[in-house]
Amino acid sequence: MASGSGSVGVGIVGCGNISGAYFRGLDRFDGLHIVGCTDLDRGLATAAGKRYSVPVFDSSEALAADPDVQILINLTPPLAHETVTRALIASDKSVFTEKPLTASFASAATLVDEARERGVLFGSAPDTFLGAAGQTARAAVDDGLIGDVIGATAFVTHSRAELWHPDPTFLFIRGGGPALDMGPYYVSALVNLLGPVASLYAAVRIGSTVRPVSTPGRRIESVDVAIPTHSGAVLTFASGAIATVQMSFDVWEHRLPFIELYGSKGTLSVPDPNDYDGAVSVRLNGESEWRELPPVIRGFTASVDTDQLPLRGPGVADLAHALAGEPLRVGADFALHVIEVLDHIANGTRDGAVALTTTTDRPAPAKETWTA
Ligand SMILES: NC(=O)c1ccc[n+]([C@@H]2O[C@H](COP(=O)([O-])OP(=O)(O)OC[C@H]3O[C@@H](n4cnc5c(N)ncnc54)[C@H](O)[C@@H]3O)[C@@H](O)[C@H]2O)c1
């Protein structure tokens, strides 16, 4: 991708599993170019630099100091997010981090304060709600297609990581679990559609205390589970809508939807919020069949990267546009509200319902900004 006048330079910190989806995905935006990448593991950074024809920097400090870099992207593991993001914010460049914002609401709130004090634009994944499915569902709600939204359901089910990941330990220790790993996609999608959560209650438990790993070529035989793996929650939105939410690594088989909204005029079915695209369907009261809604913007992930991960980038492009004065849709206030909700879902609310201490506006409807 070429660096042109007005093009925003980005630096990538962390060249692991998800990074290919960023290197290839960012290529789809005319207004972005990758200045360089870095990783504590020099071999990984070198391999990524060679594969994607990107300069490799010795450290995140060196990358942040490059005058062409305006946005730093944090693709390190969840438990490193707080330290890495803090250092990147201190460089006074804008920062976009992979999800979760950090491993706890308390640390995320501190970081958001630091970014605000320094006047740094700070955004976070997930940005999948900016894609065709999230925006089509949002337009349907905004147009009143299903009337007043009374209820919703959202279900995170088992990623089966013990069957395909060589070492899924990170999913069963602090920073992991279904709520922090997959939950950000679901709660971001719900908040985009319904607005902020006012209060919630959640019950949690550990399913199995030891998880056998059966992955061919596994690095470990089993994982000791240190955090709850099954949460059941009820979220009351400021709008009055009530969502029933289950986030679990103990649901191996099911026939559950991803997300559904139940309105006074009908039901909206929303596809996997872990992806940008997919069919949004509606069935209005009295209709005999489901109808697929025409997408309001073009799909983003016509292809996936070589590891079969959906390409990434809309959130980084959104941050770049925000540098030019447009609304920030993947902003820190939105992500902080989402992480407060998720922290409660992950840990449970022992004394009944809790009122959320944060709130957020719904992000502005998104525009299609990709070129391919
Ligand atoms: N892998 C996926 O399918 C996926 C999908 C969506 C989002 N994510 C998110 O992306 C992030 C990264 O996930 P991943 O699967 O690529 O992890 P990974 O472990 O494969 O890669 C993370 C990389 O960060 C590097 N790193 C750690 N600390 C660093 C530091 N201080 N400075 C520079 N580099 C550092 C590590 O050496 C490693 O190469 C996580 O937040 C995860 O939740 C992952």
The ligand as an SDF file (V2000), in Angstrom:
LIG
                    3D

 44 48  0  0  0  0  0  0  0  0999 V2000
   -5.9020  -14.9660   17.1250 N   0  0  0  0  0  0  0  0  0  0  0  0
   -7.1550  -14.6320   16.8890 C   0  0  0  0  0  0  0  0  0  0  0  0
   -7.9120  -15.3820   16.2830 O   0  0  0  0  0  0  0  0  0  0  0  0
   -7.6750  -13.2940   17.3400 C   0  0  0  0  0  0  0  0  0  0  0  0
   -8.8440  -12.8290   16.7680 C   0  0  0  0  0  0  0  0  0  0  0  0
   -9.3000  -11.5840   17.1500 C   0  0  0  0  0  0  0  0  0  0  0  0
   -8.6180  -10.8530   18.0840 C   0  0  0  0  0  0  0  0  0  0  0  0
   -7.5090  -11.3390   18.6680 N   0  0  0  0  0  0  0  0  0  0  0  0
   -6.8190  -10.5240   19.6740 C   0  0  0  0  0  0  0  0  0  0  0  0
   -5.5820  -10.1070   19.1330 O   0  0  0  0  0  0  0  0  0  0  0  0
   -4.6160   -9.9940   20.1660 C   0  0  0  0  0  0  0  0  0  0  0  0
   -3.4190  -10.8340   19.8060 C   0  0  0  0  0  0  0  0  0  0  0  0
   -3.8390  -12.1630   19.6440 O   0  0  0  0  0  0  0  0  0  0  0  0
   -2.9180  -13.2180   18.8580 P   0  0  0  0  0  0  0  0  0  0  0  0
   -3.7430  -14.4480   18.7320 O   0  0  0  0  0  0  0  0  0  0  0  0
   -2.3300  -12.5970   17.6420 O   0  0  0  0  0  0  0  0  0  0  0  0
   -1.7830  -13.4460   19.9610 O   0  0  0  0  0  0  0  0  0  0  0  0
   -0.3360  -14.0620   19.7250 P   0  0  0  0  0  0  0  0  0  0  0  0
    0.1040  -14.5520   21.0490 O   0  0  0  0  0  0  0  0  0  0  0  0
   -0.3400  -14.9970   18.5710 O   0  0  0  0  0  0  0  0  0  0  0  0
    0.5560  -12.7950   19.3010 O   0  0  0  0  0  0  0  0  0  0  0  0
    0.8420  -11.7570   20.1810 C   0  0  0  0  0  0  0  0  0  0  0  0
    2.2500  -11.2580   19.8710 C   0  0  0  0  0  0  0  0  0  0  0  0
    2.5300  -10.1200   20.6880 O   0  0  0  0  0  0  0  0  0  0  0  0
    3.9260  -10.1610   20.9940 C   0  0  0  0  0  0  0  0  0  0  0  0
    4.1690   -9.3270   22.1690 N   0  0  0  0  0  0  0  0  0  0  0  0
    3.8200   -9.5630   23.4530 C   0  0  0  0  0  0  0  0  0  0  0  0
    4.2060   -8.5290   24.2320 N   0  0  0  0  0  0  0  0  0  0  0  0
    4.7830   -7.6180   23.4120 C   0  0  0  0  0  0  0  0  0  0  0  0
    5.3710   -6.3460   23.6160 C   0  0  0  0  0  0  0  0  0  0  0  0
    5.4660   -5.8280   24.8320 N   0  0  0  0  0  0  0  0  0  0  0  0
    5.8720   -5.6830   22.5610 N   0  0  0  0  0  0  0  0  0  0  0  0
    5.8280   -6.2280   21.3220 C   0  0  0  0  0  0  0  0  0  0  0  0
    5.2760   -7.4480   21.0630 N   0  0  0  0  0  0  0  0  0  0  0  0
    4.7650   -8.1290   22.0930 C   0  0  0  0  0  0  0  0  0  0  0  0
    4.2060  -11.6310   21.2250 C   0  0  0  0  0  0  0  0  0  0  0  0
    5.5810  -11.9090   21.0860 O   0  0  0  0  0  0  0  0  0  0  0  0
    3.3440  -12.2950   20.1470 C   0  0  0  0  0  0  0  0  0  0  0  0
    4.0490  -12.5290   18.9530 O   0  0  0  0  0  0  0  0  0  0  0  0
   -5.3220  -10.4320   21.4590 C   0  0  0  0  0  0  0  0  0  0  0  0
   -5.7530   -9.3180   22.1440 O   0  0  0  0  0  0  0  0  0  0  0  0
   -6.5070  -11.2390   20.9650 C   0  0  0  0  0  0  0  0  0  0  0  0
   -7.6100  -11.1700   21.8740 O   0  0  0  0  0  0  0  0  0  0  0  0
   -6.9900  -12.5290   18.2930 C   0  0  0  0  0  0  0  0  0  0  0  0
  1  2  1  0
  2  3  2  0
  2  4  1  0
  4  5  1  0
  4 44  2  0
  5  6  2  0
  6  7  1  0
  7  8  2  0
  8  9  1  0
  8 44  1  0
  9 10  1  0
  9 42  1  0
 10 11  1  0
 11 12  1  0
 11 40  1  0
 12 13  1  0
 13 14  1  0
 14 15  2  0
 14 16  1  0
 14 17  1  0
 17 18  1  0
 18 19  2  0
 18 20  1  0
 18 21  1  0
 21 22  1  0
 22 23  1  0
 23 24  1  0
 23 38  1  0
 24 25  1  0
 25 26  1  0
 25 36  1  0
 26 27  1  0
 26 35  1  0
 27 28  2  0
 28 29  1  0
 29 30  1  0
 29 35  2  0
 30 31  1  0
 30 32  2  0
 32 33  1  0
 33 34  2  0
 34 35  1  0
 36 37  1  0
 36 38  1  0
 38 39  1  0
 40 41  1  0
 40 42  1  0
 42 43  1  0
M  CHG  2   8   1  16  -1
M  END
$$$$
